[in-house]
Amino acid sequence: MIRLFLLLSWMITAALSAVASPTHGTVSRDAIRRIVVEEALGNPLVPPALALAVAEAESDFAADAESSAGARGVMQIMPATGRGEFGVEPDALWDPRLNVRLGVRFLGDLIERYDGRWDLALSHYNGGSAVGRGAAARVIPATRSYVDKVLTAERRWARDRTTQALIRMAAHTEPRAAYPRTADRRPDRLAQEADIARRLAVTGDDPAARRRRLMILADRALDLAADGHARAGQPRSSSALLGRIAERRGRFRDLLRMPGTGARTRNLL
């Protein structure tokens, strides 16, 4: 009887320990990548390829990753950041969906803060606010290798066929109207133009900031164009057009990463 009681006590203790400990590490890397794509699609400033590159550099898509400094989860969010920026308790950062959502949101906020400069946003994400503000902002030297690594990975993920398929799949699950036919696009286009005008107005009269914001919006429009073309079901091969879209996206992003002149922007557009 005593032996049975001890056995039951051990089983209950083990069960409670399992509940109390984080179990999100069992989530597969493929599932994590899907989550990253889905969350990035909800943020107009963070393309899926960039979010994937950050998640890969931070944790290699491991939900249970923890750094020596205490950063947690897929996007390696510090408990102080989770609590201070988002009001989230440290243990909640083990949830992969929440962790990715907060990481993408934080990255988007940084891109907004640094006028679309991915290099500065990534430097801050990795190394903190020592980047500086305004014209004095610079990539923190200690984060240069991280920034270069993420930007290189972003280009790789942008070309990756599996990533493109994940984007199409995630776009299909979103509760939004189907891509309009040519005859029905005018109202949608007017709405898009109004939205672009509203977003550009946020940057004020600073020409450099306006150009960088325009590059962000143009890059996002190319993502939507690629997605719309893929959903249109055209019988001809889409590889050539998608290749042109990918090439143009690369040119936009190159301009986005270094302050461009008006002439360079006009040549591109």
C-alpha positions in Angstrom: 0.0 0.0 0.0 2.8 2.4 0.9 4.6 1.4 -2.3 1.5 2.2 -4.3 1.1 5.6 -2.6 4.8 6.4 -3.3 4.3 5.4 -6.9 1.2 7.6 -7.3 3.0 10.5 -5.6 5.9 10.2 -8.0 3.6 10.1 -11.0 1.7 13.2 -9.9 4.9 15.1 -9.2 6.3 14.2 -12.7 3.0 15.3 -14.3 3.1 18.6 -12.5 6.7 19.1 -13.5 5.9 18.5 -17.1 3.1 21.0 -17.0 5.3 23.7 -15.3 8.3 23.3 -17.7 8.3 24.8 -21.2 7.2 22.2 -23.8 7.4 24.5 -26.9 10.8 23.1 -27.8 9.0 20.2 -29.4 7.6 22.5 -32.1 9.3 21.6 -35.4 11.4 24.0 -37.3 9.1 23.8 -40.3 6.2 24.8 -38.1 8.3 27.7 -36.7 9.1 28.9 -40.2 5.3 28.9 -41.1 4.6 30.9 -38.0 7.4 33.4 -38.9 5.9 33.9 -42.4 2.4 34.3 -41.1 3.4 36.9 -38.5 5.5 38.8 -41.0 2.7 39.0 -43.5 0.8 41.0 -40.9 3.5 43.7 -40.6 3.9 45.9 -43.7 7.5 46.9 -42.7 8.9 43.4 -42.2 9.0 41.2 -45.3 8.8 37.4 -44.6 12.3 36.8 -45.9 13.7 39.4 -43.4 11.8 37.9 -40.5 13.0 34.4 -41.5 16.6 35.7 -41.7 16.4 37.2 -38.2 14.8 34.0 -36.7 17.5 31.9 -38.3 20.3 34.0 -37.0 18.8 34.3 -33.5 17.8 30.7 -32.7 17.9 28.6 -35.9 14.1 28.4 -35.5 14.3 26.7 -32.1 11.4 27.6 -29.8 13.3 26.6 -26.6 16.6 28.5 -27.4 18.0 30.6 -24.5 21.2 32.6 -24.8 23.8 33.1 -22.0 22.4 36.6 -21.5 18.9 35.2 -20.9 17.2 36.0 -24.3 14.4 33.5 -25.0 12.7 31.8 -27.8 12.7 31.9 -31.6 13.4 35.7 -31.9 15.6 35.7 -28.7 13.7 38.4 -26.8 15.1 39.5 -23.5 12.7 39.2 -20.6 13.3 42.9 -19.8 12.3 43.8 -23.4 9.2 41.6 -23.3 8.0 43.1 -20.0 9.1 46.7 -20.8 8.0 47.0 -24.4 5.0 44.7 -24.5 4.0 43.9 -20.9 4.6 40.2 -21.4 5.9 38.1 -18.5 9.2 36.1 -19.1 7.6 32.7 -19.1 5.2 33.7 -21.8 8.2 34.2 -24.2 8.5 30.4 -24.5 5.3 30.4 -26.6 6.6 30.4 -30.2 3.7 32.2 -31.7 3.8 35.0 -29.2 7.6 35.2 -29.3 7.6 35.5 -33.1 4.8 38.1 -33.0 6.6 40.2 -30.5 9.9 39.9 -32.4 8.4 40.9 -35.7 6.6 43.8 -34.1 9.8 45.0 -32.4 11.8 44.7 -35.6 9.1 46.6 -37.5 9.1 49.4 -34.8 12.9 49.6 -35.2 12.6 49.9 -39.0 10.1 52.6 -38.5 12.4 54.4 -36.0 15.4 54.4 -38.4 13.4 55.5 -41.4 13.5 52.2 -43.2 17.2 51.5 -42.7 17.4 47.7 -42.2 21.0 47.8 -41.2 20.4 50.2 -38.3 17.3 48.3 -37.2 19.1 45.0 -37.2 22.1 46.6 -35.3 19.7 47.8 -32.6 17.8 44.5 -32.5 21.1 42.7 -31.9 23.1 45.3 -29.9 20.7 47.8 -28.3 20.2 51.5 -28.6 23.8 52.5 -29.0 23.1 52.8 -32.7 22.2 56.5 -32.0 19.5 58.7 -33.5 19.0 60.8 -36.6 21.9 61.7 -38.8 24.3 60.4 -36.1 22.9 56.8 -36.3 25.5 54.2 -37.2 25.7 50.4 -37.1 27.3 49.3 -33.9 30.7 47.8 -34.9 30.2 44.8 -32.7 27.0 44.0 -34.6 28.4 44.4 -38.1 28.9 40.7 -38.7 25.4 40.0 -37.4 23.9 42.6 -39.7 25.8 41.3 -42.8 24.8 37.7 -41.9 21.1 38.6 -41.7 21.0 40.7 -44.9 22.7 37.9 -46.8 20.3 35.3 -45.4 17.4 37.6 -46.3 18.4 37.5 -50.0 18.6 33.7 -49.8 15.2 33.3 -48.2 13.7 35.7 -50.7 14.8 33.4 -53.5 13.8 30.2 -51.7 11.0 28.3 -53.4 9.8 26.8 -50.1 9.5 30.3 -48.6 7.5 31.5 -51.7 5.2 28.6 -51.2 4.7 29.3 -47.5 3.9 32.9 -48.4 1.3 31.8 -50.9 -0.2 29.3 -48.5 -0.4 31.9 -45.6 -1.9 34.5 -48.0 -4.6 32.0 -48.9 -5.6 31.5 -45.3 -6.0 35.2 -44.6 -9.6 36.4 -44.6 -9.2 38.9 -47.5 -10.8 39.2 -50.9 -9.4 37.3 -53.9 -7.0 39.2 -56.1 -9.2 41.4 -58.4 -9.4 40.9 -62.1 -8.1 43.7 -64.3 -11.5 45.2 -64.9 -12.2 45.4 -61.2 -8.9 46.9 -60.0 -9.7 50.6 -60.1 -11.4 51.0 -56.7 -8.7 48.8 -55.1 -6.0 50.9 -56.7 -7.5 54.2 -55.5 -7.5 52.8 -52.0 -3.9 51.7 -52.3 -2.9 55.2 -53.6 -4.7 56.8 -50.7 -2.9 54.5 -48.2 0.5 55.3 -49.8 -0.1 59.0 -49.6 -1.1 58.7 -46.0 2.1 56.7 -45.2 4.3 59.1 -47.1 2.9 62.0 -45.1 4.2 60.5 -41.9 7.8 61.2 -43.0 7.2 65.0 -43.3 9.3 67.0 -45.7 12.6 65.1 -45.2 13.5 63.9 -48.8 15.8 61.1 -47.6 13.1 59.7 -45.3 10.4 60.0 -48.0 12.6 58.1 -50.4 13.3 55.3 -47.9 9.6 55.0 -47.1 8.8 54.9 -50.8 11.3 52.0 -51.2 9.6 50.1 -48.3 6.1 50.6 -49.9 7.4 49.7 -53.3 9.0 46.5 -52.0 5.8 45.6 -50.2 3.8 46.2 -53.5 6.2 43.8 -55.3 5.4 41.2 -52.7 1.7 41.7 -53.3 2.2 41.6 -57.1 4.1 38.3 -56.9 1.4 36.8 -54.7 -1.4 38.1 -56.9 0.2 36.8 -60.0 0.6 33.4 -58.4 -3.0 33.3 -57.4 -4.3 34.5 -60.8 -4.0 31.0 -62.3 -2.5 32.1 -65.6 -1.8 29.2 -67.9 1.6 30.5 -69.1 4.7 30.0 -67.0 5.1 32.5 -64.2 8.8 31.9 -63.7 9.9 34.8 -65.9 7.7 37.3 -64.3 8.4 36.2 -60.8 12.1 36.4 -61.7 11.7 40.0 -62.8 9.8 40.8 -59.6 12.6 39.2 -57.5 15.3 41.2 -59.5 13.4 44.5 -59.1 12.9 43.8 -55.4 16.6 43.3 -55.0 17.3 46.6 -56.6 14.8 48.3 -54.3 16.3 46.8 -51.3 19.8 47.8 -52.3 18.6 51.4 -52.5 16.9 51.0 -49.2 20.0 49.9 -47.4 22.1 52.9 -48.5 20.8 56.5 -48.8 20.2 57.1 -52.5 20.3 60.2 -54.5 17.2 61.6 -56.3 18.8 60.7 -59.7 19.4 57.1 -58.6 15.8 56.8 -57.5 14.5 58.3 -60.7 16.5 55.9 -62.8 15.1 52.9 -60.9 11.5 54.1 -61.2 
